[in-house]
């Protein structure tokens, strides 16, 4: 009974967390909100299909933009390069 309780819920092939923008469209039904909800649902659906969560995707984009340099770390926690 509890075997699959930690897995995400799917509606057909989409992860249900990717459908949150559609809930926003139900609250404010305008054409531009619908287009934004569909586009963001597609983006979140592709991310879920790739196995990425939102925090992981954010970290990947941050590393691509900034690099692996972490300037706010104290000197004793900085990585030592040989």
mmCIF file of the N, C-alpha and C atoms, coordinates in Angstrom:
data_MODEL
# 
_entry.id   MODEL 
# 
loop_
_atom_site.group_PDB 
_atom_site.id 
_atom_site.type_symbol 
_atom_site.label_atom_id 
_atom_site.label_alt_id 
_atom_site.label_comp_id 
_atom_site.label_asym_id 
_atom_site.label_entity_id 
_atom_site.label_seq_id 
_atom_site.pdbx_PDB_ins_code 
_atom_site.Cartn_x 
_atom_site.Cartn_y 
_atom_site.Cartn_z 
_atom_site.occupancy 
_atom_site.B_iso_or_equiv 
_atom_site.pdbx_formal_charge 
_atom_site.auth_seq_id 
_atom_site.auth_comp_id 
_atom_site.auth_asym_id 
_atom_site.auth_atom_id 
_atom_site.pdbx_PDB_model_num 
ATOM 1   N N  . UNK A 1 1  ? 0.812  -1.187 0.000   1.00 0.00 ? 1  UNK A N  1 
ATOM 2   C CA . UNK A 1 1  ? 0.000  0.000  0.000   1.00 0.00 ? 1  UNK A CA 1 
ATOM 3   C C  . UNK A 1 1  ? 0.860  1.257  0.000   1.00 0.00 ? 1  UNK A C  1 
ATOM 4   N N  . UNK A 1 2  ? 1.958  1.278  0.715   1.00 0.00 ? 2  UNK A N  1 
ATOM 5   C CA . UNK A 1 2  ? 2.803  2.469  0.831   1.00 0.00 ? 2  UNK A CA 1 
ATOM 6   C C  . UNK A 1 2  ? 3.995  2.423  -0.108  1.00 0.00 ? 2  UNK A C  1 
ATOM 7   N N  . UNK A 1 3  ? 4.023  1.477  -1.015  1.00 0.00 ? 3  UNK A N  1 
ATOM 8   C CA . UNK A 1 3  ? 5.197  1.271  -1.845  1.00 0.00 ? 3  UNK A CA 1 
ATOM 9   C C  . UNK A 1 3  ? 5.532  2.489  -2.702  1.00 0.00 ? 3  UNK A C  1 
ATOM 10  N N  . UNK A 1 4  ? 4.561  3.075  -3.369  1.00 0.00 ? 4  UNK A N  1 
ATOM 11  C CA . UNK A 1 4  ? 4.815  4.173  -4.299  1.00 0.00 ? 4  UNK A CA 1 
ATOM 12  C C  . UNK A 1 4  ? 4.373  5.520  -3.741  1.00 0.00 ? 4  UNK A C  1 
ATOM 13  N N  . UNK A 1 5  ? 4.317  5.664  -2.455  1.00 0.00 ? 5  UNK A N  1 
ATOM 14  C CA . UNK A 1 5  ? 3.800  6.899  -1.870  1.00 0.00 ? 5  UNK A CA 1 
ATOM 15  C C  . UNK A 1 5  ? 4.761  8.079  -1.997  1.00 0.00 ? 5  UNK A C  1 
ATOM 16  N N  . UNK A 1 6  ? 6.048  7.843  -2.226  1.00 0.00 ? 6  UNK A N  1 
ATOM 17  C CA . UNK A 1 6  ? 6.994  8.951  -2.329  1.00 0.00 ? 6  UNK A CA 1 
ATOM 18  C C  . UNK A 1 6  ? 7.212  9.413  -3.768  1.00 0.00 ? 6  UNK A C  1 
ATOM 19  N N  . UNK A 1 7  ? 6.642  8.728  -4.728  1.00 0.00 ? 7  UNK A N  1 
ATOM 20  C CA . UNK A 1 7  ? 6.808  9.127  -6.123  1.00 0.00 ? 7  UNK A CA 1 
ATOM 21  C C  . UNK A 1 7  ? 5.847  10.262 -6.466  1.00 0.00 ? 7  UNK A C  1 
ATOM 22  N N  . UNK A 1 8  ? 6.230  11.123 -7.406  1.00 0.00 ? 8  UNK A N  1 
ATOM 23  C CA . UNK A 1 8  ? 5.344  12.242 -7.765  1.00 0.00 ? 8  UNK A CA 1 
ATOM 24  C C  . UNK A 1 8  ? 4.082  11.751 -8.463  1.00 0.00 ? 8  UNK A C  1 
ATOM 25  N N  . UNK A 1 9  ? 3.028  12.522 -8.330  1.00 0.00 ? 9  UNK A N  1 
ATOM 26  C CA . UNK A 1 9  ? 1.744  12.180 -8.927  1.00 0.00 ? 9  UNK A CA 1 
ATOM 27  C C  . UNK A 1 9  ? 1.762  12.602 -10.390 1.00 0.00 ? 9  UNK A C  1 
ATOM 28  N N  . UNK A 1 10 ? 1.268  11.743 -11.266 1.00 0.00 ? 10 UNK A N  1 
ATOM 29  C CA . UNK A 1 10 ? 1.229  12.035 -12.702 1.00 0.00 ? 10 UNK A CA 1 
ATOM 30  C C  . UNK A 1 10 ? -0.212 12.085 -13.180 1.00 0.00 ? 10 UNK A C  1 
ATOM 31  N N  . UNK A 1 11 ? -0.489 13.044 -14.040 1.00 0.00 ? 11 UNK A N  1 
ATOM 32  C CA . UNK A 1 11 ? -1.763 13.125 -14.733 1.00 0.00 ? 11 UNK A CA 1 
ATOM 33  C C  . UNK A 1 11 ? -1.458 12.846 -16.198 1.00 0.00 ? 11 UNK A C  1 
ATOM 34  N N  . UNK A 1 12 ? -1.834 11.668 -16.661 1.00 0.00 ? 12 UNK A N  1 
ATOM 35  C CA . UNK A 1 12 ? -1.442 11.137 -17.958 1.00 0.00 ? 12 UNK A CA 1 
ATOM 36  C C  . UNK A 1 12 ? 0.080  11.050 -18.002 1.00 0.00 ? 12 UNK A C  1 
ATOM 37  N N  . UNK A 1 13 ? 0.768  11.900 -18.780 1.00 0.00 ? 13 UNK A N  1 
ATOM 38  C CA . UNK A 1 13 ? 2.224  11.815 -18.823 1.00 0.00 ? 13 UNK A CA 1 
ATOM 39  C C  . UNK A 1 13 ? 2.897  12.985 -18.117 1.00 0.00 ? 13 UNK A C  1 
ATOM 40  N N  . UNK A 1 14 ? 2.114  13.960 -17.642 1.00 0.00 ? 14 UNK A N  1 
ATOM 41  C CA . UNK A 1 14 ? 2.681  15.148 -17.005 1.00 0.00 ? 14 UNK A CA 1 
ATOM 42  C C  . UNK A 1 14 ? 2.751  14.986 -15.498 1.00 0.00 ? 14 UNK A C  1 
ATOM 43  N N  . UNK A 1 15 ? 3.840  15.480 -14.944 1.00 0.00 ? 15 UNK A N  1 
ATOM 44  C CA . UNK A 1 15 ? 3.952  15.579 -13.496 1.00 0.00 ? 15 UNK A CA 1 
ATOM 45  C C  . UNK A 1 15 ? 2.964  16.647 -13.024 1.00 0.00 ? 15 UNK A C  1 
ATOM 46  N N  . UNK A 1 16 ? 2.233  16.374 -11.972 1.00 0.00 ? 16 UNK A N  1 
ATOM 47  C CA . UNK A 1 16 ? 1.197  17.311 -11.529 1.00 0.00 ? 16 UNK A CA 1 
ATOM 48  C C  . UNK A 1 16 ? 1.769  18.643 -11.048 1.00 0.00 ? 16 UNK A C  1 
ATOM 49  N N  . UNK A 1 17 ? 3.027  18.663 -10.624 1.00 0.00 ? 17 UNK A N  1 
ATOM 50  C CA . UNK A 1 17 ? 3.623  19.939 -10.229 1.00 0.00 ? 17 UNK A CA 1 
ATOM 51  C C  . UNK A 1 17 ? 3.796  20.865 -11.417 1.00 0.00 ? 17 UNK A C  1 
ATOM 52  N N  . UNK A 1 18 ? 3.867  20.312 -12.624 1.00 0.00 ? 18 UNK A N  1 
ATOM 53  C CA . UNK A 1 18 ? 4.006  21.164 -13.806 1.00 0.00 ? 18 UNK A CA 1 
ATOM 54  C C  . UNK A 1 18 ? 2.682  21.797 -14.209 1.00 0.00 ? 18 UNK A C  1 
ATOM 55  N N  . UNK A 1 19 ? 1.585  21.381 -13.605 1.00 0.00 ? 19 UNK A N  1 
ATOM 56  C CA . UNK A 1 19 ? 0.274  21.937 -13.929 1.00 0.00 ? 19 UNK A CA 1 
ATOM 57  C C  . UNK A 1 19 ? -0.132 23.093 -13.022 1.00 0.00 ? 19 UNK A C  1 
ATOM 58  N N  . UNK A 1 20 ? 0.724  23.527 -12.140 1.00 0.00 ? 20 UNK A N  1 
ATOM 59  C CA . UNK A 1 20 ? 0.412  24.640 -11.233 1.00 0.00 ? 20 UNK A CA 1 
ATOM 60  C C  . UNK A 1 20 ? 0.097  25.928 -12.000 1.00 0.00 ? 20 UNK A C  1 
ATOM 61  N N  . UNK A 1 21 ? 0.797  26.264 -13.095 1.00 0.00 ? 21 UNK A N  1 
ATOM 62  C CA . UNK A 1 21 ? 0.402  27.478 -13.836 1.00 0.00 ? 21 UNK A CA 1 
ATOM 63  C C  . UNK A 1 21 ? -1.014 27.425 -14.390 1.00 0.00 ? 21 UNK A C  1 
ATOM 64  N N  . UNK A 1 22 ? -1.518 26.244 -14.683 1.00 0.00 ? 22 UNK A N  1 
ATOM 65  C CA . UNK A 1 22 ? -2.894 26.144 -15.165 1.00 0.00 ? 22 UNK A CA 1 
ATOM 66  C C  . UNK A 1 22 ? -3.888 26.516 -14.064 1.00 0.00 ? 22 UNK A C  1 
ATOM 67  N N  . UNK A 1 23 ? -3.536 26.242 -12.816 1.00 0.00 ? 23 UNK A N  1 
ATOM 68  C CA . UNK A 1 23 ? -4.391 26.647 -11.697 1.00 0.00 ? 23 UNK A CA 1 
ATOM 69  C C  . UNK A 1 23 ? -4.453 28.172 -11.623 1.00 0.00 ? 23 UNK A C  1 
ATOM 70  N N  . UNK A 1 24 ? -3.337 28.820 -11.890 1.00 0.00 ? 24 UNK A N  1 
ATOM 71  C CA . UNK A 1 24 ? -3.342 30.282 -11.922 1.00 0.00 ? 24 UNK A CA 1 
ATOM 72  C C  . UNK A 1 24 ? -4.233 30.804 -13.043 1.00 0.00 ? 24 UNK A C  1 
ATOM 73  N N  . UNK A 1 25 ? -4.269 30.095 -14.169 1.00 0.00 ? 25 UNK A N  1 
ATOM 74  C CA . UNK A 1 25 ? -5.145 30.501 -15.258 1.00 0.00 ? 25 UNK A CA 1 
ATOM 75  C C  . UNK A 1 25 ? -6.612 30.347 -14.866 1.00 0.00 ? 25 UNK A C  1 
ATOM 76  N N  . UNK A 1 26 ? -6.937 29.303 -14.094 1.00 0.00 ? 26 UNK A N  1 
ATOM 77  C CA . UNK A 1 26 ? -8.314 29.147 -13.633 1.00 0.00 ? 26 UNK A CA 1 
ATOM 78  C C  . UNK A 1 26 ? -8.729 30.300 -12.718 1.00 0.00 ? 26 UNK A C  1 
ATOM 79  N N  . UNK A 1 27 ? -7.788 30.879 -12.004 1.00 0.00 ? 27 UNK A N  1 
ATOM 80  C CA . UNK A 1 27 ? -8.101 31.988 -11.112 1.00 0.00 ? 27 UNK A CA 1 
ATOM 81  C C  . UNK A 1 27 ? -8.249 33.309 -11.873 1.00 0.00 ? 27 UNK A C  1 
ATOM 82  N N  . UNK A 1 28 ? -7.515 33.451 -12.986 1.00 0.00 ? 28 UNK A N  1 
ATOM 83  C CA . UNK A 1 28 ? -7.529 34.710 -13.746 1.00 0.00 ? 28 UNK A CA 1 
ATOM 84  C C  . UNK A 1 28 ? -7.579 34.360 -15.225 1.00 0.00 ? 28 UNK A C  1 
ATOM 85  N N  . UNK A 1 29 ? -8.772 34.166 -15.769 1.00 0.00 ? 29 UNK A N  1 
ATOM 86  C CA . UNK A 1 29 ? -8.940 33.680 -17.139 1.00 0.00 ? 29 UNK A CA 1 
ATOM 87  C C  . UNK A 1 29 ? -8.826 34.813 -18.152 1.00 0.00 ? 29 UNK A C  1 
ATOM 88  N N  . UNK A 1 30 ? -7.621 34.984 -18.635 1.00 0.00 ? 30 UNK A N  1 
ATOM 89  C CA . UNK A 1 30 ? -7.353 35.909 -19.729 1.00 0.00 ? 30 UNK A CA 1 
ATOM 90  C C  . UNK A 1 30 ? -6.523 35.154 -20.760 1.00 0.00 ? 30 UNK A C  1 
ATOM 91  N N  . UNK A 1 31 ? -6.501 35.669 -21.985 1.00 0.00 ? 31 UNK A N  1 
ATOM 92  C CA . UNK A 1 31 ? -5.778 34.982 -23.053 1.00 0.00 ? 31 UNK A CA 1 
ATOM 93  C C  . UNK A 1 31 ? -4.275 34.949 -22.794 1.00 0.00 ? 31 UNK A C  1 
ATOM 94  N N  . UNK A 1 32 ? -3.704 36.065 -22.338 1.00 0.00 ? 32 UNK A N  1 
ATOM 95  C CA . UNK A 1 32 ? -2.267 36.105 -22.118 1.00 0.00 ? 32 UNK A CA 1 
ATOM 96  C C  . UNK A 1 32 ? -1.861 35.211 -20.951 1.00 0.00 ? 32 UNK A C  1 
ATOM 97  N N  . UNK A 1 33 ? -2.723 35.053 -19.953 1.00 0.00 ? 33 UNK A N  1 
ATOM 98  C CA . UNK A 1 33 ? -2.432 34.164 -18.828 1.00 0.00 ? 33 UNK A CA 1 
ATOM 99  C C  . UNK A 1 33 ? -2.486 32.714 -19.298 1.00 0.00 ? 33 UNK A C  1 
ATOM 100 N N  . UNK A 1 34 ? -3.430 32.413 -20.207 1.00 0.00 ? 34 UNK A N  1 
ATOM 101 C CA . UNK A 1 34 ? -3.517 31.062 -20.749 1.00 0.00 ? 34 UNK A CA 1 
ATOM 102 C C  . UNK A 1 34 ? -2.264 30.709 -21.543 1.00 0.00 ? 34 UNK A C  1 
ATOM 103 N N  . UNK A 1 35 ? -1.805 31.634 -22.389 1.00 0.00 ? 35 UNK A N  1 
ATOM 104 C CA . UNK A 1 35 ? -0.598 31.382 -23.182 1.00 0.00 ? 35 UNK A CA 1 
ATOM 105 C C  . UNK A 1 35 ? 0.604  31.202 -22.261 1.00 0.00 ? 35 UNK A C  1 
ATOM 106 N N  . UNK A 1 36 ? 0.723  32.055 -21.254 1.00 0.00 ? 36 UNK A N  1 
ATOM 107 C CA . UNK A 1 36 ? 1.820  31.932 -20.295 1.00 0.00 ? 36 UNK A CA 1 
ATOM 108 C C  . UNK A 1 36 ? 1.740  30.613 -19.533 1.00 0.00 ? 36 UNK A C  1 
ATOM 109 N N  . UNK A 1 37 ? 0.533  30.185 -19.166 1.00 0.00 ? 37 UNK A N  1 
ATOM 110 C CA . UNK A 1 37 ? 0.365  28.928 -18.437 1.00 0.00 ? 37 UNK A CA 1 
ATOM 111 C C  . UNK A 1 37 ? 0.722  27.732 -19.307 1.00 0.00 ? 37 UNK A C  1 
ATOM 112 N N  . UNK A 1 38 ? 0.331  27.754 -20.578 1.00 0.00 ? 38 UNK A N  1 
ATOM 113 C CA . UNK A 1 38 ? 0.656  26.638 -21.472 1.00 0.00 ? 38 UNK A CA 1 
ATOM 114 C C  . UNK A 1 38 ? 2.160  26.551 -21.710 1.00 0.00 ? 38 UNK A C  1 
ATOM 115 N N  . UNK A 1 39 ? 2.791  27.696 -21.950 1.00 0.00 ? 39 UNK A N  1 
ATOM 116 C CA . UNK A 1 39 ? 4.243  27.701 -22.186 1.00 0.00 ? 39 UNK A CA 1 
ATOM 117 C C  . UNK A 1 39 ? 4.994  27.229 -20.946 1.00 0.00 ? 39 UNK A C  1 
ATOM 118 N N  . UNK A 1 40 ? 4.616  27.724 -19.787 1.00 0.00 ? 40 UNK A N  1 
ATOM 119 C CA . UNK A 1 40 ? 5.315  27.304 -18.567 1.00 0.00 ? 40 UNK A CA 1 
ATOM 120 C C  . UNK A 1 40 ? 5.022  25.845 -18.227 1.00 0.00 ? 40 UNK A C  1 
ATOM 121 N N  . UNK A 1 41 ? 3.813  25.361 -18.529 1.00 0.00 ? 41 UNK A N  1 
ATOM 122 C CA . UNK A 1 41 ? 3.520  23.944 -18.325 1.00 0.00 ? 41 UNK A CA 1 
ATOM 123 C C  . UNK A 1 41 ? 4.378  23.081 -19.242 1.00 0.00 ? 41 UNK A C  1 
ATOM 124 N N  . UNK A 1 42 ? 4.557  23.516 -20.471 1.00 0.00 ? 42 UNK A N  1 
ATOM 125 C CA . UNK A 1 42 ? 5.431  22.769 -21.387 1.00 0.00 ? 42 UNK A CA 1 
ATOM 126 C C  . UNK A 1 42 ? 6.877  22.759 -20.899 1.00 0.00 ? 42 UNK A C  1 
ATOM 127 N N  . UNK A 1 43 ? 7.359  23.901 -20.426 1.00 0.00 ? 43 UNK A N  1 
ATOM 128 C CA . UNK A 1 43 ? 8.738  23.976 -19.922 1.00 0.00 ? 43 UNK A CA 1 
ATOM 129 C C  . UNK A 1 43 ? 8.903  23.085 -18.702 1.00 0.00 ? 43 UNK A C  1 
ATOM 130 N N  . UNK A 1 44 ? 7.973  23.176 -17.744 1.00 0.00 ? 44 UNK A N  1 
ATOM 131 C CA . UNK A 1 44 ? 8.056  22.332 -16.552 1.00 0.00 ? 44 UNK A CA 1 
ATOM 132 C C  . UNK A 1 44 ? 7.880  20.858 -16.894 1.00 0.00 ? 44 UNK A C  1 
ATOM 133 N N  . UNK A 1 45 ? 7.047  20.562 -17.889 1.00 0.00 ? 45 UNK A N  1 
ATOM 134 C CA . UNK A 1 45 ? 6.863  19.182 -18.318 1.00 0.00 ? 45 UNK A CA 1 
ATOM 135 C C  . UNK A 1 45 ? 8.125  18.598 -18.925 1.00 0.00 ? 45 UNK A C  1 
ATOM 136 N N  . UNK A 1 46 ? 8.823  19.394 -19.734 1.00 0.00 ? 46 UNK A N  1 
ATOM 137 C CA . UNK A 1 46 ? 10.098 18.940 -20.312 1.00 0.00 ? 46 UNK A CA 1 
ATOM 138 C C  . UNK A 1 46 ? 11.140 18.754 -19.214 1.00 0.00 ? 46 UNK A C  1 
ATOM 139 N N  . UNK A 1 47 ? 11.162 19.682 -18.254 1.00 0.00 ? 47 UNK A N  1 
ATOM 140 C CA . UNK A 1 47 ? 12.107 19.535 -17.135 1.00 0.00 ? 47 UNK A CA 1 
ATOM 141 C C  . UNK A 1 47 ? 11.818 18.271 -16.340 1.00 0.00 ? 47 UNK A C  1 
ATOM 142 N N  . UNK A 1 48 ? 10.541 17.967 -16.103 1.00 0.00 ? 48 UNK A N  1 
ATOM 143 C CA . UNK A 1 48 ? 10.183 16.751 -15.372 1.00 0.00 ? 48 UNK A CA 1 
ATOM 144 C C  . UNK A 1 48 ? 10.523 15.509 -16.187 1.00 0.00 ? 48 UNK A C  1 
ATOM 145 N N  . UNK A 1 49 ? 10.358 15.583 -17.503 1.00 0.00 ? 49 UNK A N  1 
ATOM 146 C CA . UNK A 1 49 ? 10.708 14.461 -18.368 1.00 0.00 ? 49 UNK A CA 1 
ATOM 147 C C  . UNK A 1 49 ? 12.208 14.204 -18.354 1.00 0.00 ? 49 UNK A C  1 
ATOM 148 N N  . UNK A 1 50 ? 12.994 15.279 -18.234 1.00 0.00 ? 50 UNK A N  1 
ATOM 149 C CA . UNK A 1 50 ? 14.448 15.143 -18.144 1.00 0.00 ? 50 UNK A CA 1 
ATOM 150 C C  . UNK A 1 50 ? 14.904 14.732 -16.758 1.00 0.00 ? 50 UNK A C  1 
ATOM 151 N N  . UNK A 1 51 ? 14.005 14.754 -15.781 1.00 0.00 ? 51 UNK A N  1 
ATOM 152 C CA . UNK A 1 51 ? 14.341 14.360 -14.422 1.00 0.00 ? 51 UNK A CA 1 
ATOM 153 C C  . UNK A 1 51 ? 14.867 15.496 -13.564 1.00 0.00 ? 51 UNK A C  1 
ATOM 154 N N  . UNK A 1 52 ? 14.600 16.725 -13.963 1.00 0.00 ? 52 UNK A N  1 
ATOM 155 C CA . UNK A 1 52 ? 15.079 17.887 -13.216 1.00 0.00 ? 52 UNK A CA 1 
ATOM 156 C C  . UNK A 1 52 ? 13.966 18.468 -12.356 1.00 0.00 ? 52 UNK A C  1 
ATOM 157 N N  . UNK A 1 53 ? 14.335 18.899 -11.172 1.00 0.00 ? 53 UNK A N  1 
ATOM 158 C CA . UNK A 1 53 ? 13.412 19.672 -10.357 1.00 0.00 ? 53 UNK A CA 1 
ATOM 159 C C  . UNK A 1 53 ? 13.756 21.144 -10.526 1.00 0.00 ? 53 UNK A C  1 
ATOM 160 N N  . UNK A 1 54 ? 12.905 22.014 -10.038 1.00 0.00 ? 54 UNK A N  1 
ATOM 161 C CA . UNK A 1 54 ? 13.137 23.449 -10.205 1.00 0.00 ? 54 UNK A CA 1 
ATOM 162 C C  . UNK A 1 54 ? 14.419 23.922 -9.513  1.00 0.00 ? 54 UNK A C  1 
ATOM 163 N N  . UNK A 1 55 ? 14.719 23.502 -8.257  1.00 0.00 ? 55 UNK A N  1 
ATOM 164 C CA . UNK A 1 55 ? 15.982 23.946 -7.650  1.00 0.00 ? 55 UNK A CA 1 
ATOM 165 C C  . UNK A 1 55 ? 17.218 23.451 -8.396  1.00 0.00 ? 55 UNK A C  1 
ATOM 166 N N  . UNK A 1 56 ? 17.170 22.230 -8.906  1.00 0.00 ? 56 UNK A N  1 
ATOM 167 C CA . UNK A 1 56 ? 18.314 21.694 -9.649  1.00 0.00 ? 56 UNK A CA 1 
ATOM 168 C C  . UNK A 1 56 ? 18.501 22.461 -10.951 1.00 0.00 ? 56 UNK A C  1 
ATOM 169 N N  . UNK A 1 57 ? 17.413 22.749 -11.647 1.00 0.00 ? 57 UNK A N  1 
ATOM 170 C CA . UNK A 1 57 ? 17.507 23.520 -12.887 1.00 0.00 ? 57 UNK A CA 1 
ATOM 171 C C  . UNK A 1 57 ? 18.029 24.928 -12.620 1.00 0.00 ? 57 UNK A C  1 
ATOM 172 N N  . UNK A 1 58 ? 17.601 25.531 -11.513 1.00 0.00 ? 58 UNK A N  1 
ATOM 173 C CA . UNK A 1 58 ? 18.098 26.861 -11.151 1.00 0.00 ? 58 UNK A CA 1 
ATOM 174 C C  . UNK A 1 58 ? 19.606 26.833 -10.911 1.00 0.00 ? 58 UNK A C  1 
ATOM 175 N N  . UNK A 1 59 ? 20.077 25.821 -10.201 1.00 0.00 ? 59 UNK A N  1 
ATOM 176 C CA . UNK A 1 59 ? 21.513 25.716 -9.949  1.00 0.00 ? 59 UNK A CA 1 
ATOM 177 C C  . UNK A 1 59 ? 22.295 25.497 -11.235 1.00 0.00 ? 59 UNK A C  1 
ATOM 178 N N  . UNK A 1 60 ? 21.743 24.712 -12.159 1.00 0.00 ? 60 UNK A N  1 
ATOM 179 C CA . UNK A 1 60 ? 22.425 24.486 -13.431 1.00 0.00 ? 60 UNK A CA 1 
ATOM 180 C C  . UNK A 1 60 ? 22.536 25.776 -14.237 1.00 0.00 ? 60 UNK A C  1 
ATOM 181 N N  . UNK A 1 61 ? 21.470 26.563 -14.262 1.00 0.00 ? 61 UNK A N  1 
ATOM 182 C CA . UNK A 1 61 ? 21.498 27.832 -14.991 1.00 0.00 ? 61 UNK A CA 1 
ATOM 183 C C  . UNK A 1 61 ? 22.464 28.801 -14.323 1.00 0.00 ? 61 UNK A C  1 
ATOM 184 N N  . UNK A 1 62 ? 22.490 28.807 -12.988 1.00 0.00 ? 62 UNK A N  1 
ATOM 185 C CA . UNK A 1 62 ? 23.418 29.693 -12.270 1.00 0.00 ? 62 UNK A CA 1 
ATOM 186 C C  . UNK A 1 62 ? 24.862 29.331 -12.570 1.00 0.00 ? 62 UNK A C  1 
ATOM 187 N N  . UNK A 1 63 ? 25.171 28.045 -12.607 1.00 0.00 ? 63 UNK A N  1 
ATOM 188 C CA . UNK A 1 63 ? 26.544 27.620 -12.907 1.00 0.00 ? 63 UNK A CA 1 
ATOM 189 C C  . UNK A 1 63 ? 26.902 27.967 -14.341 1.00 0.00 ? 63 UNK A C  1 
ATOM 190 N N  . UNK A 1 64 ? 25.939 27.848 -15.271 1.00 0.00 ? 64 UNK A N  1 
ATOM 191 C CA . UNK A 1 64 ? 26.220 28.214 -16.655 1.00 0.00 ? 64 UNK A CA 1 
ATOM 192 C C  . UNK A 1 64 ? 26.470 29.715 -16.801 1.00 0.00 ? 64 UNK A C  1 
ATOM 193 N N  . UNK A 1 65 ? 25.735 30.530 -16.063 1.00 0.00 ? 65 UNK A N  1 
ATOM 194 C CA . UNK A 1 65 ? 25.889 31.987 -16.168 1.00 0.00 ? 65 UNK A CA 1 
ATOM 195 C C  . UNK A 1 65 ? 27.098 32.503 -15.397 1.00 0.00 ? 65 UNK A C  1 
ATOM 196 N N  . UNK A 1 66 ? 27.279 32.036 -14.162 1.00 0.00 ? 66 UNK A N  1 
ATOM 197 C CA . UNK A 1 66 ? 28.296 32.593 -13.280 1.00 0.00 ? 66 UNK A CA 1 
ATOM 198 C C  . UNK A 1 66 ? 29.570 31.751 -13.284 1.00 0.00 ? 66 UNK A C  1 
ATOM 199 N N  . UNK A 1 67 ? 29.421 30.460 -13.394 1.00 0.00 ? 67 UNK A N  1 
ATOM 200 C CA . UNK A 1 67 ? 30.566 29.565 -13.288 1.00 0.00 ? 67 UNK A CA 1 
ATOM 201 C C  . UNK A 1 67 ? 30.590 28.938 -11.913 1.00 0.00 ? 67 UNK A C  1 
ATOM 202 N N  . UNK A 1 68 ? 31.608 28.155 -11.655 1.00 0.00 ? 68 UNK A N  1 
ATOM 203 C CA . UNK A 1 68 ? 31.677 27.465 -10.369 1.00 0.00 ? 68 UNK A CA 1 
ATOM 204 C C  . UNK A 1 68 ? 32.295 28.322 -9.273  1.00 0.00 ? 68 UNK A C  1 
ATOM 205 N N  . UNK A 1 69 ? 32.635 29.566 -9.571  1.00 0.00 ? 69 UNK A N  1 
ATOM 206 C CA . UNK A 1 69 ? 33.220 30.467 -8.578  1.00 0.00 ? 69 UNK A CA 1 
ATOM 207 C C  . UNK A 1 69 ? 32.145 30.894 -7.587  1.00 0.00 ? 69 UNK A C  1 
ATOM 208 N N  . UNK A 1 70 ? 32.444 30.816 -6.310  1.00 0.00 ? 70 UNK A N  1 
ATOM 209 C CA . UNK A 1 70 ? 31.492 31.187 -5.255  1.00 0.00 ? 70 UNK A CA 1 
ATOM 210 C C  . UNK A 1 70 ? 32.108 32.295 -4.417  1.00 0.00 ? 70 UNK A C  1 
ATOM 211 N N  . UNK A 1 71 ? 31.905 33.558 -4.763  1.00 0.00 ? 71 UNK A N  1 
ATOM 212 C CA . UNK A 1 71 ? 32.630 34.650 -4.120  1.00 0.00 ? 71 UNK A CA 1 
ATOM 213 C C  . UNK A 1 71 ? 32.206 34.926 -2.678  1.00 0.00 ? 71 UNK A C  1 
ATOM 214 N N  . UNK A 1 72 ? 31.074 34.477 -2.225  1.00 0.00 ? 72 UNK A N  1 
ATOM 215 C CA . UNK A 1 72 ? 30.601 34.796 -0.875  1.00 0.00 ? 72 UNK A CA 1 
ATOM 216 C C  . UNK A 1 72 ? 31.070 33.803 0.172   1.00 0.00 ? 72 UNK A C  1 
ATOM 217 N N  . UNK A 1 73 ? 31.888 32.834 -0.209  1.00 0.00 ? 73 UNK A N  1 
ATOM 218 C CA . UNK A 1 73 ? 32.380 31.873 0.761   1.00 0.00 ? 73 UNK A CA 1 
ATOM 219 C C  . UNK A 1 73 ? 33.521 32.480 1.577   1.00 0.00 ? 73 UNK A C  1 
ATOM 220 N N  . UNK A 1 74 ? 33.600 32.170 2.865   1.00 0.00 ? 74 UNK A N  1 
ATOM 221 C CA . UNK A 1 74 ? 34.746 32.616 3.657   1.00 0.00 ? 74 UNK A CA 1 
ATOM 222 C C  . UNK A 1 74 ? 36.032 31.948 3.163   1.00 0.00 ? 74 UNK A C  1 
ATOM 223 N N  . UNK A 1 75 ? 37.155 32.520 3.516   1.00 0.00 ? 75 UNK A N  1 
ATOM 224 C CA . UNK A 1 75 ? 38.428 32.019 2.994   1.00 0.00 ? 75 UNK A CA 1 
ATOM 225 C C  . UNK A 1 75 ? 38.742 30.605 3.452   1.00 0.00 ? 75 UNK A C  1 
ATOM 226 N N  . UNK A 1 76 ? 38.285 30.210 4.640   1.00 0.00 ? 76 UNK A N  1 
ATOM 227 C CA . UNK A 1 76 ? 38.592 28.860 5.120   1.00 0.00 ? 76 UNK A CA 1 
ATOM 228 C C  . UNK A 1 76 ? 37.706 27.801 4.459   1.00 0.00 ? 76 UNK A C  1 
ATOM 229 N N  . UNK A 1 77 ? 36.636 28.210 3.776   1.00 0.00 ? 77 UNK A N  1 
ATOM 230 C CA . UNK A 1 77 ? 35.782 27.250 3.095   1.00 0.00 ? 77 UNK A CA 1 
ATOM 231 C C  . UNK A 1 77 ? 36.016 27.200 1.593   1.00 0.00 ? 77 UNK A C  1 
ATOM 232 N N  . UNK A 1 78 ? 36.900 28.042 1.079   1.00 0.00 ? 78 UNK A N  1 
ATOM 233 C CA . UNK A 1 78 ? 37.160 28.076 -0.353  1.00 0.00 ? 78 UNK A CA 1 
ATOM 234 C C  . UNK A 1 78 ? 37.908 26.814 -0.771  1.00 0.00 ? 78 UNK A C  1 
ATOM 235 N N  . UNK A 1 79 ? 37.681 26.426 -2.009  1.00 0.00 ? 79 UNK A N  1 
ATOM 236 C CA . UNK A 1 79 ? 38.345 25.244 -2.532  1.00 0.00 ? 79 UNK A CA 1 
ATOM 237 C C  . UNK A 1 79 ? 39.820 25.532 -2.750  1.00 0.00 ? 79 UNK A C  1 
ATOM 238 N N  . UNK A 1 80 ? 40.648 24.574 -2.411  1.00 0.00 ? 80 UNK A N  1 
ATOM 239 C CA . UNK A 1 80 ? 42.091 24.714 -2.590  1.00 0.00 ? 80 UNK A CA 1 
ATOM 240 C C  . UNK A 1 80 ? 42.476 24.110 -3.934  1.00 0.00 ? 80 UNK A C  1 
ATOM 241 N N  . UNK A 1 81 ? 43.118 24.883 -4.774  1.00 0.00 ? 81 UNK A N  1 
ATOM 242 C CA . UNK A 1 81 ? 43.590 24.391 -6.056  1.00 0.00 ? 81 UNK A CA 1 
ATOM 243 C C  . UNK A 1 81 ? 45.060 24.036 -5.926  1.00 0.00 ? 81 UNK A C  1 
ATOM 244 N N  . UNK A 1 82 ? 45.417 22.873 -6.412  1.00 0.00 ? 82 UNK A N  1 
ATOM 245 C CA . UNK A 1 82 ? 46.792 22.376 -6.272  1.00 0.00 ? 82 UNK A CA 1 
ATOM 246 C C  . UNK A 1 82 ? 47.742 23.022 -7.236  1.00 0.00 ? 82 UNK A C  1 
# 
